[in-house]
Amino acid sequence: MLNCKHKFSAIVLLFVICNFACSSGEAQKNTNAPVESSTNSTSSSGSAKSGAAADVGPVATPASNFTAADVAKLKWIEGTWRGMDGDKPFYERYKLEPTALVVESLKEDGSAEGPPERFELKNGEFGKGEGGKRSVASEITDTYVQFVPASDKTEGDRRNSFRFKREPNGTWTATLEWPASADKPAQQKVYKMEPWQPAK
């Protein structure tokens, strides 16, 4: 997952997402675009009051004990995918390397749109971005990866967390969550990613 608004064409939701950390009310650019988005506060179960229910729990803390074997668990996310930002499609390609996940934003013809973004494994930490814009994994399993802010010292109110979750039908979802602030309720956006091939 940039200072990105509801447009993922410049990506990942890179995304994923300019910087997988956008302020409340802004979507990430290179991370994935919301197929279903909700600006309503979430219920106690973690699912949005309207839109798709999401399997996202409370914000966890960053982990620093990941290995290349953990990164390899994300093999399922490799491929080229289409998501929807409202009624506008966006396209992304995910490629797994031994210690990195490379995410490219694509044009409708399948060509790259800008440089790729990288989630990298360094010193046991798996994430992307720098300083107050950095997001890192708190958990990696065979079916999902959860990202959280690298520290409490985020820039402004960029405190969102996001999860990539494998679905049983060959698709996956990206769920972005923002905690409640003094003037805004908690928010959640869900993006459904489906396999895609550019027209020849």
Contacts in CASP RR format, 6 or more apart in sequence:
PFRMAT RR
TARGET T0000
AUTHOR 0000-0000-0000
METHOD contacts of the structure
MODEL  1
MLNCKHKFSAIVLLFVICNFACSSGEAQKNTNAPVESSTNSTSSSGSAKS
GAAADVGPVATPASNFTAADVAKLKWIEGTWRGMDGDKPFYERYKLEPTA
LVVESLKEDGSAEGPPERFELKNGEFGKGEGGKRSVASEITDTYVQFVPA
SDKTEGDRRNSFRFKREPNGTWTATLEWPASADKPAQQKVYKMEPWQPAK
1 12 0 8 1.000
1 13 0 8 1.000
1 14 0 8 1.000
1 15 0 8 1.000
1 16 0 8 1.000
1 17 0 8 1.000
1 18 0 8 1.000
1 19 0 8 1.000
1 20 0 8 1.000
1 21 0 8 1.000
1 22 0 8 1.000
1 28 0 8 1.000
1 29 0 8 1.000
1 30 0 8 1.000
1 31 0 8 1.000
1 32 0 8 1.000
1 135 0 8 1.000
1 147 0 8 1.000
1 162 0 8 1.000
1 174 0 8 1.000
1 176 0 8 1.000
2 14 0 8 1.000
2 15 0 8 1.000
2 17 0 8 1.000
2 18 0 8 1.000
2 19 0 8 1.000
2 20 0 8 1.000
2 22 0 8 1.000
2 28 0 8 1.000
2 29 0 8 1.000
2 30 0 8 1.000
3 18 0 8 1.000
3 19 0 8 1.000
3 22 0 8 1.000
3 23 0 8 1.000
3 26 0 8 1.000
4 10 0 8 1.000
4 13 0 8 1.000
4 17 0 8 1.000
4 18 0 8 1.000
4 19 0 8 1.000
4 22 0 8 1.000
4 26 0 8 1.000
4 27 0 8 1.000
4 28 0 8 1.000
4 29 0 8 1.000
4 30 0 8 1.000
5 26 0 8 1.000
5 27 0 8 1.000
6 26 0 8 1.000
6 27 0 8 1.000
6 85 0 8 1.000
6 86 0 8 1.000
7 29 0 8 1.000
7 85 0 8 1.000
7 88 0 8 1.000
8 15 0 8 1.000
8 16 0 8 1.000
8 17 0 8 1.000
8 27 0 8 1.000
8 28 0 8 1.000
8 29 0 8 1.000
8 30 0 8 1.000
8 31 0 8 1.000
8 32 0 8 1.000
8 33 0 8 1.000
8 85 0 8 1.000
8 90 0 8 1.000
8 105 0 8 1.000
9 88 0 8 1.000
9 90 0 8 1.000
9 105 0 8 1.000
9 113 0 8 1.000
10 18 0 8 1.000
10 29 0 8 1.000
10 105 0 8 1.000
10 113 0 8 1.000
10 114 0 8 1.000
11 17 0 8 1.000
11 18 0 8 1.000
11 29 0 8 1.000
11 30 0 8 1.000
11 31 0 8 1.000
11 90 0 8 1.000
11 92 0 8 1.000
11 103 0 8 1.000
11 105 0 8 1.000
11 113 0 8 1.000
11 114 0 8 1.000
11 117 0 8 1.000
12 28 0 8 1.000
12 29 0 8 1.000
12 30 0 8 1.000
12 31 0 8 1.000
12 32 0 8 1.000
12 92 0 8 1.000
12 103 0 8 1.000
12 104 0 8 1.000
12 105 0 8 1.000
12 117 0 8 1.000
13 20 0 8 1.000
13 27 0 8 1.000
13 28 0 8 1.000
13 29 0 8 1.000
13 30 0 8 1.000
13 31 0 8 1.000
13 32 0 8 1.000
13 33 0 8 1.000
13 174 0 8 1.000
13 176 0 8 1.000
13 191 0 8 1.000
14 20 0 8 1.000
14 28 0 8 1.000
14 29 0 8 1.000
14 30 0 8 1.000
14 31 0 8 1.000
14 92 0 8 1.000
14 103 0 8 1.000
14 104 0 8 1.000
14 105 0 8 1.000
14 116 0 8 1.000
14 117 0 8 1.000
15 28 0 8 1.000
15 29 0 8 1.000
15 30 0 8 1.000
15 31 0 8 1.000
15 32 0 8 1.000
15 92 0 8 1.000
15 103 0 8 1.000
15 105 0 8 1.000
15 117 0 8 1.000
15 174 0 8 1.000
16 28 0 8 1.000
16 29 0 8 1.000
16 30 0 8 1.000
16 31 0 8 1.000
16 32 0 8 1.000
16 92 0 8 1.000
16 103 0 8 1.000
16 117 0 8 1.000
16 174 0 8 1.000
17 27 0 8 1.000
17 28 0 8 1.000
17 29 0 8 1.000
17 30 0 8 1.000
17 31 0 8 1.000
17 32 0 8 1.000
17 117 0 8 1.000
18 28 0 8 1.000
18 29 0 8 1.000
18 30 0 8 1.000
19 28 0 8 1.000
19 29 0 8 1.000
19 128 0 8 1.000
19 129 0 8 1.000
19 133 0 8 1.000
19 135 0 8 1.000
19 158 0 8 1.000
20 28 0 8 1.000
20 30 0 8 1.000
20 31 0 8 1.000
20 128 0 8 1.000
20 129 0 8 1.000
20 135 0 8 1.000
20 147 0 8 1.000
20 160 0 8 1.000
20 162 0 8 1.000
21 28 0 8 1.000
21 132 0 8 1.000
21 133 0 8 1.000
21 134 0 8 1.000
21 135 0 8 1.000
21 149 0 8 1.000
21 154 0 8 1.000
21 155 0 8 1.000
21 158 0 8 1.000
21 159 0 8 1.000
21 160 0 8 1.000
22 28 0 8 1.000
22 29 0 8 1.000
22 158 0 8 1.000
22 160 0 8 1.000
23 156 0 8 1.000
23 157 0 8 1.000
23 158 0 8 1.000
24 157 0 8 1.000
24 160 0 8 1.000
24 178 0 8 1.000
24 181 0 8 1.000
24 184 0 8 1.000
24 187 0 8 1.000
25 39 0 8 1.000
25 178 0 8 1.000
25 184 0 8 1.000
25 187 0 8 1.000
27 33 0 8 1.000
27 34 0 8 1.000
27 37 0 8 1.000
27 85 0 8 1.000
27 176 0 8 1.000
27 189 0 8 1.000
28 160 0 8 1.000
28 162 0 8 1.000
28 176 0 8 1.000
29 105 0 8 1.000
30 92 0 8 1.000
30 103 0 8 1.000
30 105 0 8 1.000
30 117 0 8 1.000
31 103 0 8 1.000
31 162 0 8 1.000
31 174 0 8 1.000
31 176 0 8 1.000
31 191 0 8 1.000
32 81 0 8 1.000
32 83 0 8 1.000
32 90 0 8 1.000
32 92 0 8 1.000
32 164 0 8 1.000
32 174 0 8 1.000
32 191 0 8 1.000
32 193 0 8 1.000
33 83 0 8 1.000
33 84 0 8 1.000
33 85 0 8 1.000
33 86 0 8 1.000
33 88 0 8 1.000
33 90 0 8 1.000
33 191 0 8 1.000
34 84 0 8 1.000
34 85 0 8 1.000
34 86 0 8 1.000
34 176 0 8 1.000
34 189 0 8 1.000
34 190 0 8 1.000
34 191 0 8 1.000
35 52 0 8 1.000
35 83 0 8 1.000
35 84 0 8 1.000
35 86 0 8 1.000
35 173 0 8 1.000
35 190 0 8 1.000
35 191 0 8 1.000
35 192 0 8 1.000
35 193 0 8 1.000
36 51 0 8 1.000
36 52 0 8 1.000
36 189 0 8 1.000
36 190 0 8 1.000
36 191 0 8 1.000
36 192 0 8 1.000
37 51 0 8 1.000
37 86 0 8 1.000
37 189 0 8 1.000
37 190 0 8 1.000
37 191 0 8 1.000
38 48 0 8 1.000
38 49 0 8 1.000
38 50 0 8 1.000
38 51 0 8 1.000
38 187 0 8 1.000
38 188 0 8 1.000
38 189 0 8 1.000
38 190 0 8 1.000
39 187 0 8 1.000
40 48 0 8 1.000
40 49 0 8 1.000
40 50 0 8 1.000
40 185 0 8 1.000
40 187 0 8 1.000
40 188 0 8 1.000
41 49 0 8 1.000
41 180 0 8 1.000
41 185 0 8 1.000
41 186 0 8 1.000
41 187 0 8 1.000
42 48 0 8 1.000
42 49 0 8 1.000
42 177 0 8 1.000
42 186 0 8 1.000
42 187 0 8 1.000
42 188 0 8 1.000
43 49 0 8 1.000
45 53 0 8 1.000
46 54 0 8 1.000
46 56 0 8 1.000
46 57 0 8 1.000
46 188 0 8 1.000
47 53 0 8 1.000
47 54 0 8 1.000
47 188 0 8 1.000
48 54 0 8 1.000
48 188 0 8 1.000
48 190 0 8 1.000
51 190 0 8 1.000
52 173 0 8 1.000
52 190 0 8 1.000
52 192 0 8 1.000
54 163 0 8 1.000
54 173 0 8 1.000
54 175 0 8 1.000
54 177 0 8 1.000
54 188 0 8 1.000
54 190 0 8 1.000
55 144 0 8 1.000
55 163 0 8 1.000
55 165 0 8 1.000
55 175 0 8 1.000
56 146 0 8 1.000
56 161 0 8 1.000
56 163 0 8 1.000
56 175 0 8 1.000
56 177 0 8 1.000
56 188 0 8 1.000
59 148 0 8 1.000
59 161 0 8 1.000
59 177 0 8 1.000
59 179 0 8 1.000
60 138 0 8 1.000
60 139 0 8 1.000
60 146 0 8 1.000
60 148 0 8 1.000
60 161 0 8 1.000
61 138 0 8 1.000
61 148 0 8 1.000
62 125 0 8 1.000
62 136 0 8 1.000
62 137 0 8 1.000
62 138 0 8 1.000
62 148 0 8 1.000
62 149 0 8 1.000
62 150 0 8 1.000
62 151 0 8 1.000
63 124 0 8 1.000
63 125 0 8 1.000
63 136 0 8 1.000
63 137 0 8 1.000
63 138 0 8 1.000
63 139 0 8 1.000
64 123 0 8 1.000
64 124 0 8 1.000
64 125 0 8 1.000
65 124 0 8 1.000
66 121 0 8 1.000
66 124 0 8 1.000
66 125 0 8 1.000
66 126 0 8 1.000
66 137 0 8 1.000
66 140 0 8 1.000
67 121 0 8 1.000
67 124 0 8 1.000
68 98 0 8 1.000
68 99 0 8 1.000
68 121 0 8 1.000
70 121 0 8 1.000
70 126 0 8 1.000
70 140 0 8 1.000
71 96 0 8 1.000
71 98 0 8 1.000
71 99 0 8 1.000
71 100 0 8 1.000
71 101 0 8 1.000
71 121 0 8 1.000
71 126 0 8 1.000
71 140 0 8 1.000
72 96 0 8 1.000
72 98 0 8 1.000
73 140 0 8 1.000
73 141 0 8 1.000
73 142 0 8 1.000
74 96 0 8 1.000
74 101 0 8 1.000
74 140 0 8 1.000
74 145 0 8 1.000
74 164 0 8 1.000
75 96 0 8 1.000
76 142 0 8 1.000
76 143 0 8 1.000
76 166 0 8 1.000
76 172 0 8 1.000
77 94 0 8 1.000
77 96 0 8 1.000
77 101 0 8 1.000
77 164 0 8 1.000
77 166 0 8 1.000
77 172 0 8 1.000
78 94 0 8 1.000
78 95 0 8 1.000
78 96 0 8 1.000
79 93 0 8 1.000
79 94 0 8 1.000
79 95 0 8 1.000
79 195 0 8 1.000
80 91 0 8 1.000
80 92 0 8 1.000
80 93 0 8 1.000
80 94 0 8 1.000
80 106 0 8 1.000
80 110 0 8 1.000
80 195 0 8 1.000
80 196 0 8 1.000
80 197 0 8 1.000
80 198 0 8 1.000
81 91 0 8 1.000
81 92 0 8 1.000
81 93 0 8 1.000
81 94 0 8 1.000
81 172 0 8 1.000
81 193 0 8 1.000
81 194 0 8 1.000
81 195 0 8 1.000
81 196 0 8 1.000
82 89 0 8 1.000
82 90 0 8 1.000
82 91 0 8 1.000
82 193 0 8 1.000
82 194 0 8 1.000
82 195 0 8 1.000
82 196 0 8 1.000
83 89 0 8 1.000
83 90 0 8 1.000
83 91 0 8 1.000
83 92 0 8 1.000
83 191 0 8 1.000
83 192 0 8 1.000
83 193 0 8 1.000
83 194 0 8 1.000
84 90 0 8 1.000
84 191 0 8 1.000
84 192 0 8 1.000
89 108 0 8 1.000
90 105 0 8 1.000
91 105 0 8 1.000
91 106 0 8 1.000
91 107 0 8 1.000
91 108 0 8 1.000
91 110 0 8 1.000
91 196 0 8 1.000
91 198 0 8 1.000
92 103 0 8 1.000
92 104 0 8 1.000
92 105 0 8 1.000
92 106 0 8 1.000
92 193 0 8 1.000
93 103 0 8 1.000
93 104 0 8 1.000
93 106 0 8 1.000
94 101 0 8 1.000
94 102 0 8 1.000
94 103 0 8 1.000
94 104 0 8 1.000
95 101 0 8 1.000
95 102 0 8 1.000
95 104 0 8 1.000
96 102 0 8 1.000
99 120 0 8 1.000
99 121 0 8 1.000
100 118 0 8 1.000
100 119 0 8 1.000
100 120 0 8 1.000
100 121 0 8 1.000
101 118 0 8 1.000
101 119 0 8 1.000
102 116 0 8 1.000
102 117 0 8 1.000
102 118 0 8 1.000
103 116 0 8 1.000
103 117 0 8 1.000
103 118 0 8 1.000
103 119 0 8 1.000
104 112 0 8 1.000
104 113 0 8 1.000
104 114 0 8 1.000
104 116 0 8 1.000
105 112 0 8 1.000
105 113 0 8 1.000
105 114 0 8 1.000
106 112 0 8 1.000
106 113 0 8 1.000
106 198 0 8 1.000
107 113 0 8 1.000
108 198 0 8 1.000
109 198 0 8 1.000
109 199 0 8 1.000
110 198 0 8 1.000
117 128 0 8 1.000
118 128 0 8 1.000
119 126 0 8 1.000
119 127 0 8 1.000
119 128 0 8 1.000
119 137 0 8 1.000
120 126 0 8 1.000
120 127 0 8 1.000
120 128 0 8 1.000
121 127 0 8 1.000
125 136 0 8 1.000
125 137 0 8 1.000
125 150 0 8 1.000
126 136 0 8 1.000
126 137 0 8 1.000
126 140 0 8 1.000
126 145 0 8 1.000
127 134 0 8 1.000
127 135 0 8 1.000
127 136 0 8 1.000
127 137 0 8 1.000
127 147 0 8 1.000
127 150 0 8 1.000
128 134 0 8 1.000
128 135 0 8 1.000
129 135 0 8 1.000
131 150 0 8 1.000
131 151 0 8 1.000
131 153 0 8 1.000
131 155 0 8 1.000
132 149 0 8 1.000
132 150 0 8 1.000
132 151 0 8 1.000
132 153 0 8 1.000
132 154 0 8 1.000
132 155 0 8 1.000
132 158 0 8 1.000
133 154 0 8 1.000
133 155 0 8 1.000
133 158 0 8 1.000
134 149 0 8 1.000
134 150 0 8 1.000
134 151 0 8 1.000
135 147 0 8 1.000
135 148 0 8 1.000
135 149 0 8 1.000
135 150 0 8 1.000
135 161 0 8 1.000
135 162 0 8 1.000
136 147 0 8 1.000
136 148 0 8 1.000
136 150 0 8 1.000
137 145 0 8 1.000
137 146 0 8 1.000
137 147 0 8 1.000
137 148 0 8 1.000
138 146 0 8 1.000
138 147 0 8 1.000
138 148 0 8 1.000
139 145 0 8 1.000
139 146 0 8 1.000
140 146 0 8 1.000
142 166 0 8 1.000
143 165 0 8 1.000
143 166 0 8 1.000
144 163 0 8 1.000
144 164 0 8 1.000
144 165 0 8 1.000
144 166 0 8 1.000
145 163 0 8 1.000
145 164 0 8 1.000
146 161 0 8 1.000
146 162 0 8 1.000
146 163 0 8 1.000
147 161 0 8 1.000
147 162 0 8 1.000
147 163 0 8 1.000
148 161 0 8 1.000
149 158 0 8 1.000
149 159 0 8 1.000
149 160 0 8 1.000
149 161 0 8 1.000
157 178 0 8 1.000
157 181 0 8 1.000
159 178 0 8 1.000
159 179 0 8 1.000
160 176 0 8 1.000
160 177 0 8 1.000
160 178 0 8 1.000
160 179 0 8 1.000
161 176 0 8 1.000
161 177 0 8 1.000
162 174 0 8 1.000
162 175 0 8 1.000
162 176 0 8 1.000
162 177 0 8 1.000
163 174 0 8 1.000
163 175 0 8 1.000
164 172 0 8 1.000
164 173 0 8 1.000
164 174 0 8 1.000
165 172 0 8 1.000
165 173 0 8 1.000
165 174 0 8 1.000
165 175 0 8 1.000
166 172 0 8 1.000
167 173 0 8 1.000
170 195 0 8 1.000
171 192 0 8 1.000
171 193 0 8 1.000
171 194 0 8 1.000
171 195 0 8 1.000
172 192 0 8 1.000
172 193 0 8 1.000
173 190 0 8 1.000
173 191 0 8 1.000
173 192 0 8 1.000
173 193 0 8 1.000
174 190 0 8 1.000
174 191 0 8 1.000
174 193 0 8 1.000
175 188 0 8 1.000
175 189 0 8 1.000
175 190 0 8 1.000
175 191 0 8 1.000
176 188 0 8 1.000
176 189 0 8 1.000
176 190 0 8 1.000
176 191 0 8 1.000
177 186 0 8 1.000
177 187 0 8 1.000
177 188 0 8 1.000
178 184 0 8 1.000
178 186 0 8 1.000
178 187 0 8 1.000
178 188 0 8 1.000
179 186 0 8 1.000
180 186 0 8 1.000
END
